[in-house]
Amino acid sequence: MSILLMLNGLFMVTCLPLSWYYGGQDFMAIAGAASIAIFLGGLLWLLTRNSDNKELRKREGYLVVTGGWFVMSLIGTLPYLLSGEITNITDAFFETVSGYSTTGATIFVDIESVGKGILLWRSLTQWIGGMGIIVLTVAILPILGIGGMQLFVAEAPGISPDKFQPRIKETAKRLWMIYMGLTALEIVFLMVGDMSFYDALNHSLTTMATGGFSTKNTSIAYYDSAYIDYVIIFFMFLAGTSFTVLYFGLHGRIKKAFDNQEFRFYVWLCAVVTLFSALIIVSNGDESFSIAIRESLFQVVSVITTTGFVTKDYTTWTPFLTMIFFFLMFFGASAGSTAGGIKIVRHLILVKNTILEMKRQLHPSAVLSVRLNGKSISEQITFQILAFVMVYLTIFVIGALGMTFLGVDFLTAIGASATCLGNIGPGLGAVGPVENFSQMPMAGKWLLSFLMLVGRLELFTVLILFTPYFWRKT
């Protein structure tokens, strides 16, 4: 955790050149925050570096991941507070957790008035959180040794049956090489579309993280450019694709990539919902078919990948489409991507298991197993997925009930709970695509911050810390 604090401070330092270039009004605030983070991290490292026990077991892995994300989020509030862009700890913590968890929910009413250095730090928190702070640490610092696997398993999103590299350090390095390469490539493509370097940098950082923070009040709608829309759609789609599949695709193994059932369903889901939405928009006489396709595709990919960028307010497209987009919040994109949500692979396995249960009713003596990508899925994994989905839906309901208890209207409460737990960003009602979270009650912001953290770390990593048997000596 001390190493994470120092890394956090170093990332803050990377914001200083652009802060200085654009006037430097937030330069000293960011420099001060970076100094505090590096000092505290260095002090903790000096106090613990000679520890006799360097073994990191799975139990400690969960604790370090959850504790690390909480401490990183806490220290990440400093640039906001020291600069005066946010004046209270509740809003600063909400914005920071929203960044690291790649949710994209914001309390800023006028984003364009915020200092350039602070906005870059805001985008950078999403980029860091996209692949995972702990994975970054494992990739470049072998200090954790064998314990790195425990950290990776505790943090890495979803189920990834194919491990393309057995050594966790090498795996993390390759993940980050792909991640950085695609981010750099998107910057170039956006600048070709006449987007400034600063805006291209920010939007690329948040696109590949499936985060959705923008430098503009109206998000991507500000640019009103078909080219920019399609570039961001393409990279959002890639960010929602399993990095294992991307690895195979980048190495020319296209057939192996398309043999992945989750990837095929991901493509099919985006295409079908986009076409369906576009036809409804056209039938209402709102847009031409080509514009309807573009707007539908952007919003569908944005919600499924849990990115949260906006070009149109989908809640104005008809109540039926509003419900469709609400249900999409519970899908998520591919496991092993930077997207949040339940993940498509879990839905696939649940559907396959349900079909098998029907077959077992007719053939009770038959030995049937769920198969994915030609491999048999163990009952243990199926039970884990069932438990995950049940717990996910339970937390969503509890979150919505909690928000209504605090006085939030029903539509806003279910929208806020779903979007924060799924790390999406825009929700329904008062937190819809063209709104923000500034008017949420203070207690509600802490509840939603907890939902964002739980959703980003795949539920059990956090929830297990609240069970008595986790703390019992073994």
N, C-alpha and C positions, 0 to 999 in steps of 0.2 A: 504493500500500500504506500510505503514511503517512496518507492520508485515511481508509482503512478502519480503521486503528487508532483514529483520533479518533472515528469513528462508533461503533466498538465501545464506547469509553469513554462516549459520550453515551447509548447504549442502557443501559449500566449505571446511569447517573444516573437513568433513568426508574424504576428499581426502588427508589430510596431512599424515596419517599413511603410506599409500602406497607410497606417494611421498618420505618420509623419508627412507622407506625400500629400494627403488630402487635408492638411491643415493642423493636424496634431492636437485637436481639442481634447481627444481622449487618450493621448499618448502617455501622459504621466499616470493615469488611472490603470491602464493596461500594464505599464512597466511596474507599478507598485504591486498589482495583483500577481504578476509573474514572480516578483522578488519574494513575496510572502509564500507562494506555493513552493518555490524552489528551496527557500530557507526551511520551511516546515518539513518538507520531504527529506532534505539533507540531514536535518536534526534527528528525525525518526530513524533514518538509515544508520546514522552513527550510533544511536542507542541500541539498535537491534542487530547490527552486522556480525557481532561475535556470538550470536545465539548458538547454544550447543546442539539444539535440535533443528535441523534444516529439512527434515522430511515433511512433505506436504501431502497429507492424505486427502481422500475425497471429501471428508467432513470439513476439513479446513478450506478446501477448494471452494465449496459453496459459501462459506463465511467470508472468505477474501473477496470473492466476486461481488456479493451483495454489499459488503462493507466498502469495497473499493468504489463501486458505482455511487454509493451514497456520499462518501467523502469527496469524490471527484465532483459530484454535483454541488456539494456544499461549497467547495473552494472555487468552483466555476462561477459562483455568484459574484465574486469580488469585482471583476471588471464592470459589471452593471452597477453595483452599489458605489464603488469608488468614483465612477464617472458621473453619477447622479442621474443616469438614464432611467434607472429604476430606484425608487427611494425606500422600499420596504423588503424585508427578507422573504416574505411569502411570494410576492410576484417574481423576485429574482430567482428563488429556488424553483418555482414553477417553470419559468422560461428556460432555466438551465437543464432541468430534468427533461423538459420537452426537447431540448437539443440533443443531449446524450442518448435519450431513448429513441431518437429520430421520429418523434411524434409530429412536431411542426405546429402544435397549438401555441398560440402567442397571446400575450396580454398587451402588446404594443398596439395602440390605436393609430398612430402615424409613424409607420416604419421609416419613411423617407426622411424624417427629421432626425433620426438617430445617427450618431457618429459613425463614420466609415469603418474605423477600427473596431468598434463594438459590434457592428453588423457582421464584419468578417469573423470575429470571435464566435458570434452566434452561429454562423454557418459552419465554422470549424468544429464546434461541439457536435454537430450532427455527423460530420465526416468521420470524426474520431469514433463516435458511438456506432456508426454504421457497421463497421466490421468488428468492432469490439476493442475496448482499451486493453483488456487482458490478453487478447490474441496478439495485439501489437507488441506487448511486453514480451510475450513468449517468442515472438519472431526475432526481436533484436537483442534481447537480454537472456542469456542462458542461465541466469542466476537461480531461477526457480528449479532448474534441473528436472528430475523425474516428475515433480509436482505439476509441471506444465500441462500434462494430459488432463489432470483433474480440473484445472482452470478452464481448459478449452472445452471439455465436455460440459461443464457447468454453464458456460456462457454461450457457446456456439448455438445459433438458432436452429430448431427443428431437427429432423432425422435425415442423415445423409448416409445411405447404405453403401455408397461407393467411396472408399478412401483412396485417393489417387497418390498418396504419399504416406508411408507408415510412420515416419518420424514427425512428431507434432511441430517441431521447430521449422522443419522444411515446409510442412503444410502451411503453416501460418505465413511464412515468407512468400510462398507462391500465391496465396490468397491476396496478400497485400500488393504484390507486383501487378496482378490483374486489376485490383481495385484502383491503384494509382495510375496505371496505364490508361484505363477507361476514363478516369477523371480528367487526365491531361488531354485525351482525345476529344472529349466533349467540350472542353474550353476552346479548343481550336475551331470546332464546328460552329459553336455559338458566336465566336468572333467573326467568322465568315458571314454570319447573318447580321452583321452590323451591331452586335451587342458589344458594349465596352468590355475591356479586359476585366475590370473590377466586377461587373455584373456577371460576366461569363464565369469567372472564378467562383463567385458565391453560389450561383445556380448549379454549377457542375459539382461542387462539394455536396450540396444538399440533394441533388438528383441521384448520384451514385449511392448516397446513404439512405435513399428513399425517405428523406426527411421532410422536404417541402418548405423550409424557410426561404423566403424571397426578400429581395431588397426593395421591392415595390409594394405599395399598399394594395394594389389590385392583382398581385401575383403575376403570372405569366400573361394574363389578359392585357397587361400594360403595353406589351410589345405589339399586339395585334398583327402577328406575323405567322403565316402558315409554315414557313421554313423553320422558325424557332420552335413552333408547336411540334412539328414532326421530329426535329432533332431531340427534343426533350422526351417525347413519346418513346423514341427508339432507345434512349439510354435509361429511361425508367423501366422499360421492358427488360433490358439486360440486367439492371440492378435487381429486378424481381426474379431473375433466373438463377437457379442453383449454380454456385461458383464451380462445382464439380462439372456440370454440363458446359459451362463457359470454358473451362480448362480443356475439355475434350474438343470443343468447337474450335478454339484458338490453335489447337495442335492438329487441325485437319481431320479429326475423327468425327465428321459430321453425322455419319450413320449412328454411331454410338450415342451421340447427343440426342438424336431424334428417336432412338429406341427407348428413351426414358419416358415412361408413361405419365409421370407428373408433368414433364415439360410439354408433352403433346396436349394434355388436358388444359394446361395453362394457356397455350396458344388458342385452343378451341374455345375456352371460356371467354377470353378477351374478344375474339372475333364474333361469336354469337351474340353476346350482350351488346357489343358495339352496333352491330347491324340492326338488332331489335330496337335499340334506343333511337337510332337514326331514323328508322321507319316511322316510329311514333312521332318524332319531332317534325318530320316532313308532312305526315298526315295532318298535323295540327296547323300546317301552313306557316310555321315559324321561320324555317330556313330552307335553302336549296339542299339537294341531297349531298353534294360534295362538302358543303360547309357542315351539314348535320353529321356526316361521317367523321370529319375531323374533330368536331367538338365532342361527339360521343366517345370516339376512340381515346381522346386525351383524358376525359374524366373517368372512363372505365379503367384504363391502365393506371391512372393516378390513384384510384381508390383500391383496386386489387393489389397493387404493389405497396399500398399504404404510404405513398409519397405525399399526397395531399396538395399538390399544386392545383391551381384553379385557372380556367379560362372562361368558364360559364358556371352559373349557379344552378346545379342540377335539381335543386329543390323547387325550381319554378317550371320544370319541364312536364309536369302532371304529377298528381299524387302517386300514381302507379309506378312511375320511374323513380320517384323519391324512395318508395319502399324497396325497389330493386337495388338501388345504391346502398340503402341501409343494410340489406342482406349481404351485399358484397363486402361490407366492413368485417364480416365474420369469416371471410375466405382467407385473405392473405395470399401471397404469391408462393413461390417455391421454397421448400426447406433448403437450408444451406445458402440462402440469399440474404440480403440486408433487410428484407421486408419483415413486417411484423404480422400480427394476426395468427389464426389457427394453423394455417398453411394447407395448401392443396393436397399434399400427400396424406395428411391425416384424414381429410374428407374422402379421398380415394379408398383408403384402407377400411374406413367405416362402411362405405357403400359396398365394397367387396365382401366384407364380413356379414353385412345384412343379407346380401344375396345368398351367401353360403348358409346362413341360418335357415333361410327358406328351404334350401335344398336338403338340409339336415332333417327338417320336419317330414319330408317325403322319404328320405333314405337315412334313417337314424343310425344304421350300422356303417355307413360310408365314412371313410377317412378323408376329410376335406380340409384343406389349409388355404389361407389367404396367400395369394402370390402377387408380387409386385416386381416388374422388370425381370420376370422369369425366375425369381427367387422366392422361396417360401418365407412368409413372415411368421415368426413364432407367436404363440398365444400370449406370451408375456408382453410383447410389444403391442399387440392388439389391445390388451387390457390396459396398458399404460396410456394408449391413445384415447380409449373410452374414458378413463379417469381424467385425462387432460381436458377433453371437451366438456365433460360434466363440471369440472372445477371452473373452467373458463366461463361457461354460461352462468354458473352460480355467482362468480365474482362480478360479472356484468350486471346481474340482477341486484346484488347487494350494493354495487356502486350507484346504480340508478335510484334505488330506494334511498340511499344516503343523500343523494342530491335533492330528491324531492323533500326529504325530511328538513333540508336546509332552506326550503322555500323555492326551489327551482321548478319551473313548470315541467310537466310530464315529457313533452316532446324534446325539450332541451336536455332533460336529465338522461333519457335513454340515448340520445345522440352523443352527449358528452361522455357517458360511461363507455359506450361502444368504441368511440373514436380514440379515447385515451388508452383503453385497454388494448386495442388493436394497433396503437401507435400510428394512427392515420393523420389526424390533424383537424380537418373540417368535419363537423357533425351535422346535427339537425337543429331546427329552431333558432334560438339566440346564439348558437355556436356553429351556425351553418357556414357554407363555403365563402360567403362575403362578410362574415362577422368575425369576432375574436372572443377571447375568454376574459377580457378585462372586467366584465360586470359580474363574474361568478363570485359568490361569497368567499371570504378568506378561508374558512374551514373547507369549503368545496374545492378550493385550489390545492390544499394539502391532500385531500382525498384523491383528486384526479392525478396529482403527482405520484401518489402511491400506486395507482392503477397503471400509470405509464411505466414505472419501474418494474412492477410485477409482470406486465405484458412483455416488456423488452427482454427480461431474463427468463421467459418461458415458465412463469408461475411457480413451479416447485422449487427453483433455486432460492427464491425469496421466502415462500410460504413454509418451507421445511424448517426455517429458523424459528418459527413460532410454535413448533411442536415440542413438547417436553422431552421426548426420547432423543431429540437431536443433541440435547445438552447433557444427557446421561453419560457417565463414564463407561467405556467398554473395555 
